[in-house]
Amino acid sequence: MTQIKENDPETFAIIGAAMEVHRHLGHGFLESVYQESLALELTTRGIPFQREVELPVQYKGQLLTCTYRADFICYGHVVVELKALEALNSAHVSQLINYLKATGHHVGLLLNFGAPRLEHPRYVWGPPRDKNNL
């Protein structure tokens, strides 16, 4: 797992939408408020997304009855997890990595609206891919 240093157009667009939400709402709301607001902003900007995507989990090839639920999958392959906390920690990063493993997607954003400034680290999981597919 690595944190992406460079900007790619898709995650840059998602982060821009999240910054707009944070600029208007600030910090202090529940995660659900940010999730609904971000869905409106993504729609306004024409960013394709699915919301509350159920992710199957397997153990040794067996499909488990429990599932994960990703807040958003944008552009069909960028997993976006929202938080409304004072600060992110390693458990939140682990959650995003597990979502990437479950989906087979390689790029994830962790957006924290709970801090005075939007936190928006980007992560890549898995083998290196063509830069155009990040």
N, C-alpha and C positions, 0 to 999 in steps of 0.2 A: 504494500500500500504506500502510495506517495501522495504528497500534496502537490497539486499542479501549481507551478509558478507563473506560467504565461497565461494570457487571456485567450480564450477561444470564443468565437462569436456567439455560440449558443449559451454557454454558461454566463458570459458577459451580459447577454440580454436578460437572462433570468435574474441575475444579481441587480441589474438596473431596475427591473420591476420591483424587486424586494426593497431596494433603496427608496424608491418612490413611496411605497407603503410605509416604511419606517419614517420617512420625512413627514408624512401626513399624520400618522398616528403616534409617533414617538414610542417609548417603551412603557410597559406597565399593564397592557391588556393581556387577556388570556390567549393562548395559542390559537384557539378556534377563531378569534376575531382576525388575527393575522392571516390565517388560512383562507378565510372567506374573502378578505380584502385582496390577498395575492391572486386568488382565482379571478377576481374582477380585473385586476391590473394585467395579468397575463392575457386575458381575453381582449382587453383594450389594445394591447400591443401586438396581437396576432400570434402569440406564442402558443403552439399546440401543447396541450397537456391533458392528462387524466388525473383525477383527484381521488384520494383514498383507495389506492390500488391494492387489492389483496394479493399477497405474495405467498405462493406455496413453499413449504419447507420439506426437505427430504432428509432422511437419516439412513445411510447405507442403502440407497436406492429405493427406500420405502417412503411414500408420501405420507406425511404426518397430518393429523386432523387439525392441528393448530396452524395458524398462518400469521405472517407479519402483515402490516398495513402501512404502505408508504404514503406519505402525505401527497406527493405529486410525482408523476413521471412526465417529464417535458421532452418534446421532440422525439418521443418514442424510446428514448434511451438514457436520459439524464435523471437519476433518482434524486429527488429533492426532499429533505427532511427538515421540518420546521421545529423550532424551540422558542420558548418565551421565558428564558432563565437569566439570572444575573451574569452567568458565564458558562461557557461550554467546558466539558471535561472529557477524559478518555472514554468514559462509558458512552457518551453521545457519539463519539467517533466510531466506537465498536458497533453501535447500533446501525450506523450508516454502512459500515463495511459488511455487516450481515445482510443488509438489504441488497447490496451489490452482489454478494455471493448468491443470494436466493434468486435474483432476477437474471443473473448472467450479464448484467450491464457493467460497464467499466468506469463510468463517471458519476460522481455524486457531489451534491452540494449540501452543506449543513448551514442553514440560515437561522441565526439567533436574533430574534426581535426584542428580547428582554433586556439587553444591555443598552446603555446610553447611545452607543453607535452600533449599527448593524454589524454582526459578525457573520462572515460568509466564506469560510474555508471550502476549497474544492479538493476532492480526492479522486484518485484513480486506483482501481483494484484490478489485478490480473495482469496478464502478459501485455507488453507494449503493443499498442495498435497504431495504425496509420494516424497521423496527427489530424487529418481531416475527419476522422471518425470519433474524436474525443468529445 
